[in-house]
Amino acid sequence: MAAKYRVLVTDYARPSLEPEKQVLKAIDAELVVSPDGQESSEALLANLATDVDAIMTNWAKVTRNVILASPAVRSLPATALASTT
């Protein structure tokens, strides 16, 4: 059975997205991760965003075209975590 929600991750700096996966699993959401977690082209992000409910971004440029390609998006948080290690 498919998850109720889908969240696009445009890019990330950490070696793993396990914390995000666990938190989102609790609300029946799955991650759609841009290849290699690297900043991707506008065309690729727009294609990945067509059926997501939220977009999580770090450094990637989420352009107007990407947002317009994702009519269901209601949240576009920027991720930022501080680390003392």
Secondary structure, DSSP 4 states (H G I P E B T S, - for coil): ---SEEEEE---SSS--HHHHHHHHTTTEEEEE-GGG----HHHHHHHGGG-SEEEBSSS---HHHHHT-TT--B-PBP------
